[in-house]
Amino acid sequence: MRIAFFGGTFDPPHCGHIAIARAAIRRLALDQVLVAPVGTQPLKAGLAHSSFEDRLALVRLAVAGEPGLVASSVDAPLANGQPNYTFDTLQRLHSQLQPTDTLFCLLGADSFLTLKSWHRCAELLVFCDFIVAGRPGFSLQDVHAALPEGVESSGERREAGYTCLTLCGPLDQSSELFLLPDLDQDISATEIRAALAEGSTPQTVMPSAVA
């Protein structure tokens, strides 16, 4: 199976998240996208957000009836109270898969641009293949600028629906990075929460069950 891990705060999950997952499934022939709320986001420590249980419940509502999308608790809060690092989560998930499975990490362009601040970012990029959902103005130049020290692009090919870069790591590991262009999904969970706090319900940017 071709399985993608799609992590995030998902507070709340919105139509932009669903559109990204749908595009990844369609363009890269994925069998499953695991939509996984993060227990404790290392880069947003101290920020108040909905409980993990509530966010997982919202994700279940958001993906209900969506072919190939599965709500996952693989990134649930850790028993020791430590932050959830994507590298550790992907290692744990990989150990649960079959030898014939292929693992991808799916994320939006805004998250990818912060990659240099992620835990063990150079190892992370070559641990599995990555899928980056583009946004207006996001380019291959942005991709190259976001690569951490020790990771370089050694090749590029363009296909219908995506551009693929071959990445090489510091110990000669390799992976592929798939850039999905033309996904105009400029929806902000922060703005949704602000609207809800003011008493309005932005129906059009959330799945109806989530709203």
Secondary structure as UniProt FT lines:
FT   STRAND          2..8
FT   HELIX           15..28
FT   STRAND          32..37
FT   HELIX           42..44
FT   TURN            45..46
FT   HELIX           52..63
FT   TURN            64..65
FT   TURN            67..68
FT   STRAND          69..71
FT   TURN            74..75
FT   TURN            79..80
FT   HELIX           86..96
FT   TURN            99..100
FT   STRAND          102..108
FT   HELIX           109..112
FT   TURN            113..114
FT   HELIX           115..117
FT   TURN            119..120
FT   HELIX           121..127
FT   STRAND          129..133
FT   TURN            136..137
FT   HELIX           140..146
FT   TURN            149..150
FT   STRAND          152..159
FT   TURN            160..161
FT   STRAND          162..168
FT   TURN            170..171
FT   STRAND          174..180
FT   HELIX           189..197
FT   TURN            198..199
FT   HELIX           203..205
FT   TURN            208..210
//
